[in-house]
Amino acid sequence: MQLLASGLNRKEISEALNISLHTVNTHVERIYKKLGVHNAASATGAAFRENLLRDDHGGHVREANAACR
């Protein structure tokens, strides 16, 4: 989810993780289903709301965004 949220496409994710494109597609579709969404933008938004993503320093993205206000 972190790579998807960072803007990488599925092929780039498969190359970054050294896994097949089929495996990435399977994981992404399962993520979408669990989050109840149909695309990467919606998945990213849902993941932020659910505190499923962390910033580059290991903290939750929501906590990092709040610190910037």
Phi and psi restraints in degrees (value plus and minus 20) as a CYANA .aco file:
   2 GLN   PHI     -79.6   -39.6
   2 GLN   PSI     -64.2   -24.2
   3 LEU   PHI     -88.2   -48.2
   3 LEU   PSI     -59.3   -19.3
   4 LEU   PHI     -82.7   -42.7
   4 LEU   PSI     -64.5   -24.5
   5 ALA   PHI     -87.0   -47.0
   5 ALA   PSI     -47.1    -7.1
   6 SER   PHI     -97.9   -57.9
   6 SER   PSI     -26.1    13.9
   7 GLY   PHI      85.9   125.9
   7 GLY   PSI     -19.3    20.7
   8 LEU   PHI     -92.1   -52.1
   8 LEU   PSI     124.6   164.6
   9 ASN   PHI    -106.0   -66.0
   9 ASN   PSI     153.2   193.2
  10 ARG   PHI     -80.7   -40.7
  10 ARG   PSI     -59.0   -19.0
  11 LYS   PHI     -85.1   -45.1
  11 LYS   PSI     -62.8   -22.8
  12 GLU   PHI     -84.2   -44.2
  12 GLU   PSI     -57.4   -17.4
  13 ILE   PHI     -84.5   -44.5
  13 ILE   PSI     -63.9   -23.9
  14 SER   PHI     -82.0   -42.0
  14 SER   PSI     -58.9   -18.9
  15 GLU   PHI     -89.7   -49.7
  15 GLU   PSI     -61.3   -21.3
  16 ALA   PHI     -84.7   -44.7
  16 ALA   PSI     -55.8   -15.8
  17 LEU   PHI    -117.3   -77.3
  17 LEU   PSI     -23.1    16.9
  18 ASN   PHI      36.0    76.0
  18 ASN   PSI      26.9    66.9
  19 ILE   PHI    -148.7  -108.7
  19 ILE   PSI     145.1   185.1
  20 SER   PHI     -91.3   -51.3
  20 SER   PSI     135.1   175.1
  21 LEU   PHI     -81.6   -41.6
  21 LEU   PSI     -56.8   -16.8
  22 HIS   PHI     -78.9   -38.9
  22 HIS   PSI     -63.2   -23.2
  23 THR   PHI     -83.8   -43.8
  23 THR   PSI     -63.3   -23.3
  24 VAL   PHI     -81.1   -41.1
  24 VAL   PSI     -66.8   -26.8
  25 ASN   PHI     -77.5   -37.5
  25 ASN   PSI     -63.2   -23.2
  26 THR   PHI     -81.6   -41.6
  26 THR   PSI     -68.0   -28.0
  27 HIS   PHI     -83.4   -43.4
  27 HIS   PSI     -64.1   -24.1
  28 VAL   PHI     -83.1   -43.1
  28 VAL   PSI     -64.8   -24.8
  29 GLU   PHI     -83.0   -43.0
  29 GLU   PSI     -57.0   -17.0
  30 ARG   PHI     -88.7   -48.7
  30 ARG   PSI     -58.3   -18.3
  31 ILE   PHI     -80.9   -40.9
  31 ILE   PSI     -68.3   -28.3
  32 TYR   PHI     -76.9   -36.9
  32 TYR   PSI     -64.8   -24.8
  33 LYS   PHI     -83.3   -43.3
  33 LYS   PSI     -65.2   -25.2
  34 LYS   PHI     -85.9   -45.9
  34 LYS   PSI     -53.2   -13.2
  35 LEU   PHI    -107.1   -67.1
  35 LEU   PSI     -30.6     9.4
  36 GLY   PHI      51.4    91.4
  36 GLY   PSI      18.3    58.3
  37 VAL   PHI    -147.9  -107.9
  37 VAL   PSI     155.4   195.4
  38 HIS   PHI    -147.6  -107.6
  38 HIS   PSI     -19.1    20.9
  39 ASN   PHI    -174.7  -134.7
  39 ASN   PSI     149.8   189.8
  40 ALA   PHI     -83.9   -43.9
  40 ALA   PSI     -59.7   -19.7
  41 ALA   PHI     -82.9   -42.9
  41 ALA   PSI     -64.7   -24.7
  42 SER   PHI     -86.9   -46.9
  42 SER   PSI     -57.6   -17.6
  43 ALA   PHI     -84.3   -44.3
  43 ALA   PSI     -60.4   -20.4
  44 THR   PHI     -83.6   -43.6
  44 THR   PSI     -66.2   -26.2
  45 GLY   PHI     -80.4   -40.4
  45 GLY   PSI     -64.7   -24.7
  46 ALA   PHI     -85.0   -45.0
  46 ALA   PSI     -60.2   -20.2
  47 ALA   PHI     -85.1   -45.1
  47 ALA   PSI     -58.9   -18.9
  48 PHE   PHI     -81.2   -41.2
  48 PHE   PSI     -68.0   -28.0
  49 ARG   PHI     -81.4   -41.4
  49 ARG   PSI     -53.0   -13.0
  50 GLU   PHI    -112.4   -72.4
  50 GLU   PSI     -14.6    25.4
  51 ASN   PHI      36.6    76.6
  51 ASN   PSI      20.2    60.2
  52 LEU   PHI    -111.8   -71.8
  52 LEU   PSI     -33.2     6.8
  53 LEU   PHI    -127.3   -87.3
  53 LEU   PSI     126.9   166.9
  54 ARG   PHI    -136.9   -96.9
  54 ARG   PSI     131.6   171.6
  55 ASP   PHI     -97.2   -57.2
  55 ASP   PSI    -198.9  -158.9
  56 ASP   PHI     -86.8   -46.8
  56 ASP   PSI     -32.0     8.0
  57 HIS   PHI    -125.0   -85.0
  57 HIS   PSI     -10.0    30.0
  58 GLY   PHI      70.8   110.8
  58 GLY   PSI     -24.5    15.5
  59 GLY   PHI    -110.5   -70.5
  59 GLY   PSI     142.2   182.2
  60 HIS   PHI     -86.9   -46.9
  60 HIS   PSI     122.9   162.9
  61 VAL   PHI     -79.0   -39.0
  61 VAL   PSI     -62.2   -22.2
  62 ARG   PHI     -79.6   -39.6
  62 ARG   PSI     -62.4   -22.4
  63 GLU   PHI     -84.3   -44.3
  63 GLU   PSI     -60.0   -20.0
  64 ALA   PHI     -86.7   -46.7
  64 ALA   PSI     -60.9   -20.9
  65 ASN   PHI     -85.4   -45.4
  65 ASN   PSI     -58.9   -18.9
  66 ALA   PHI     -85.5   -45.5
  66 ALA   PSI     -54.4   -14.4
  67 ALA   PHI     -88.5   -48.5
  67 ALA   PSI     -43.9    -3.9
  68 CYS   PHI    -101.7   -61.7
  68 CYS   PSI     -32.4     7.6
